[in-house]
Amino acid sequence: MVPEIQYRNVGPSGLRVSTVGLGCNNFGRPKTATESQEGTNAVVSAALDSGITLFDTADIYGGTRGLSETLMGNALKGRRGEIVLATKFGMDMDGKNGPDWGARGSRRYIRLAVEASLTRLQTDWIDLYQLHAPDPLAPIDETLAALDELIQEGKVRYIGHSNFSGWQIADAEYRAQLAGHPKFISAQNEYSLIERSVELDVLPAVSAYGLGFLPFFPLFNGLFTGKYTRSGGGPADGRLTVIRPEALARVDWDAMERYQAFCDERGITMLEATFGWFLARPGVTSVIAGATKPEQIEQNIAAGTAWTPSAEDIATISDFFPR
Ligand SMILES: NC(=O)c1ccc[n+]([C@@H]2O[C@H](COP(=O)([O-])OP(=O)(O)OC[C@H]3O[C@@H](n4cnc5c(N)ncnc54)[C@H](OP(=O)(O)O)[C@@H]3O)[C@@H](O)[C@H]2O)c1
């Protein structure tokens, strides 16, 4: 039976999304089952059919720039209205949007980027449009004003940022308020049990301004599914095995084995414990885990409701992986 999916508002907005989302940076990625249109269709259909509503992509994702958005546009045909489509702009598109001289938060560039994303996604609107990284060359006031225009025109519904530091989150909030622009409703930064630096300044800012938080690499590319072990390594086609062997080589297996024993004692999987830990963290709106196979979607959805940790459980898990 498909477990009942849960929904949360993204920060202070009225936008509601499933607490288990789908990260889409595997679509069009070489050496994955989702490299092809067929593989992408299988994962997108599984997500749609099981009630996932938040799909998070970016214009740069895919083996070539724009490919993830293109494959998604095809996969979502006829079902676009069922989901909350989040994409991003602002990272280097290798000239695909024309020359940008590095200023990808400028009004000039944003107008080009949004049209290109809308075309690839085969849609008239983006539900959550995120600045992928801070742009030191364009004033944030100009970025906010350009995004305001897109909202007024109906091309974008809500805006978010990614990879901002705590002070940049505060600055953007203040400047939007001062100029009367719509505010960013979400922050997206790397956060997992072994990458917890956002707890120092990003999450306090997220909490102070009531933003929604979307952790990226939440499973550390599959490590926290429990399928990688000290003795066995991991699956031959797994992301860490194929693309990030250097990250796998740095894993603290003593900590991983303590965590696995904790899960075994409670009769839960590491995947369930990890989703439970995330969804109990203040500010976390949705765990946007990636997936390369439909069965991973089913497991991730089930994990989203399988286990609610106590405060003591959260502290114990956090202690396995000191910051
Ligand atoms: N804002 C940013 O700068 C930024 C940067 C990076 C990523 N992101 C976002 O974060 C999302 C998630 O990141 P990610 O996909 O790279 O990493 P992730 O969510 O930590 O790991 C996902 C990977 O774990 C494996 N997996 C997932 N569920 C599984 C299951 N139930 N059982 C076994 N294996 C499972 C799959 O890889 P295998 O099948 O290959 O093992 C999957 O691709 C991205 O898609 C993107 O939307 C944002």
The ligand as an SDF file (V2000), in Angstrom:
LIG
                    3D

 48 52  0  0  0  0  0  0  0  0999 V2000
   21.2680   23.8190   -5.0280 N   0  0  0  0  0  0  0  0  0  0  0  0
   22.3570   23.1720   -5.3350 C   0  0  0  0  0  0  0  0  0  0  0  0
   23.4430   23.7560   -5.4870 O   0  0  0  0  0  0  0  0  0  0  0  0
   22.2830   21.6880   -5.4840 C   0  0  0  0  0  0  0  0  0  0  0  0
   23.4550   20.9170   -5.6590 C   0  0  0  0  0  0  0  0  0  0  0  0
   23.3130   19.5410   -5.7750 C   0  0  0  0  0  0  0  0  0  0  0  0
   22.0530   18.9490   -5.7180 C   0  0  0  0  0  0  0  0  0  0  0  0
   20.9440   19.7230   -5.5670 N   0  0  0  0  0  0  0  0  0  0  0  0
   19.5790   19.1400   -5.4870 C   0  0  0  0  0  0  0  0  0  0  0  0
   19.5490   18.1010   -4.5210 O   0  0  0  0  0  0  0  0  0  0  0  0
   18.9540   16.9580   -5.1290 C   0  0  0  0  0  0  0  0  0  0  0  0
   19.3920   15.7010   -4.4620 C   0  0  0  0  0  0  0  0  0  0  0  0
   20.7680   15.5050   -4.6380 O   0  0  0  0  0  0  0  0  0  0  0  0
   21.3530   14.1680   -5.2220 P   0  0  0  0  0  0  0  0  0  0  0  0
   20.2880   13.4380   -5.9680 O   0  0  0  0  0  0  0  0  0  0  0  0
   22.5720   14.5230   -5.9410 O   0  0  0  0  0  0  0  0  0  0  0  0
   21.7910   13.3520   -3.9240 O   0  0  0  0  0  0  0  0  0  0  0  0
   20.9570   12.5700   -2.7930 P   0  0  0  0  0  0  0  0  0  0  0  0
   19.5490   12.9350   -2.8030 O   0  0  0  0  0  0  0  0  0  0  0  0
   21.7400   12.7140   -1.5350 O   0  0  0  0  0  0  0  0  0  0  0  0
   21.1440   11.0540   -3.2750 O   0  0  0  0  0  0  0  0  0  0  0  0
   20.3180   10.5620   -4.2720 C   0  0  0  0  0  0  0  0  0  0  0  0
   20.8910    9.2600   -4.8340 C   0  0  0  0  0  0  0  0  0  0  0  0
   20.8480    8.2170   -3.8550 O   0  0  0  0  0  0  0  0  0  0  0  0
   20.4290    7.0010   -4.4780 C   0  0  0  0  0  0  0  0  0  0  0  0
   19.1240    6.6600   -3.8720 N   0  0  0  0  0  0  0  0  0  0  0  0
   18.0580    7.4730   -3.6550 C   0  0  0  0  0  0  0  0  0  0  0  0
   17.0610    6.8090   -3.0470 N   0  0  0  0  0  0  0  0  0  0  0  0
   17.4910    5.5460   -2.8710 C   0  0  0  0  0  0  0  0  0  0  0  0
   16.9140    4.3860   -2.3030 C   0  0  0  0  0  0  0  0  0  0  0  0
   15.6930    4.3890   -1.7770 N   0  0  0  0  0  0  0  0  0  0  0  0
   17.6450    3.2480   -2.2850 N   0  0  0  0  0  0  0  0  0  0  0  0
   18.8980    3.2190   -2.7890 C   0  0  0  0  0  0  0  0  0  0  0  0
   19.4890    4.2770   -3.3530 N   0  0  0  0  0  0  0  0  0  0  0  0
   18.8030    5.4510   -3.4010 C   0  0  0  0  0  0  0  0  0  0  0  0
   20.3200    7.2800   -5.9680 C   0  0  0  0  0  0  0  0  0  0  0  0
   21.5810    7.1090   -6.5990 O   0  0  0  0  0  0  0  0  0  0  0  0
   22.1080    5.7290   -7.2030 P   0  0  0  0  0  0  0  0  0  0  0  0
   20.9240    4.9440   -7.7010 O   0  0  0  0  0  0  0  0  0  0  0  0
   23.0390    6.1440   -8.2820 O   0  0  0  0  0  0  0  0  0  0  0  0
   22.8090    5.0440   -6.0830 O   0  0  0  0  0  0  0  0  0  0  0  0
   20.0260    8.7660   -5.9690 C   0  0  0  0  0  0  0  0  0  0  0  0
   20.3820    9.3670   -7.1560 O   0  0  0  0  0  0  0  0  0  0  0  0
   19.3670   17.0920   -6.5960 C   0  0  0  0  0  0  0  0  0  0  0  0
   18.6490   16.2970   -7.4610 O   0  0  0  0  0  0  0  0  0  0  0  0
   19.1260   18.5570   -6.8090 C   0  0  0  0  0  0  0  0  0  0  0  0
   17.7670   18.7870   -7.0280 O   0  0  0  0  0  0  0  0  0  0  0  0
   21.0530   21.0630   -5.4380 C   0  0  0  0  0  0  0  0  0  0  0  0
  1  2  1  0
  2  3  2  0
  2  4  1  0
  4  5  1  0
  4 48  2  0
  5  6  2  0
  6  7  1  0
  7  8  2  0
  8  9  1  0
  8 48  1  0
  9 10  1  0
  9 46  1  0
 10 11  1  0
 11 12  1  0
 11 44  1  0
 12 13  1  0
 13 14  1  0
 14 15  2  0
 14 16  1  0
 14 17  1  0
 17 18  1  0
 18 19  2  0
 18 20  1  0
 18 21  1  0
 21 22  1  0
 22 23  1  0
 23 24  1  0
 23 42  1  0
 24 25  1  0
 25 26  1  0
 25 36  1  0
 26 27  1  0
 26 35  1  0
 27 28  2  0
 28 29  1  0
 29 30  1  0
 29 35  2  0
 30 31  1  0
 30 32  2  0
 32 33  1  0
 33 34  2  0
 34 35  1  0
 36 37  1  0
 36 42  1  0
 37 38  1  0
 38 39  2  0
 38 40  1  0
 38 41  1  0
 42 43  1  0
 44 45  1  0
 44 46  1  0
 46 47  1  0
M  CHG  2   8   1  16  -1
M  END
$$$$
